[in-house]
């Protein structure tokens, strides 16, 4: 289990939460989030997307580049949104 998340991971989780409006069944394109970051950070954002999928916070479609929030990701992102981005451990 993870004990901390980086600021970029927090930003990605909150961005996905806002785009899907809290729905865990709605898929969004990864590029919808990545293209909103500055060009120099996009490579890191894609890397952290893969990391969040690996840790189970995001669920990726097998063939597409679409992701959705898992129940655990929804819980973490909602908590971050309500308590503020200074939330470090769960």
ABEGO torsion letter per residue (X at the ends): XBABBBAAAAAAAAAAAAAAGGBAABBBBAAAAAAABBAAAAAAAAAAAAAAAAAGABBBBAABABBBBBAAAAAAAAAAAAAEAABABX
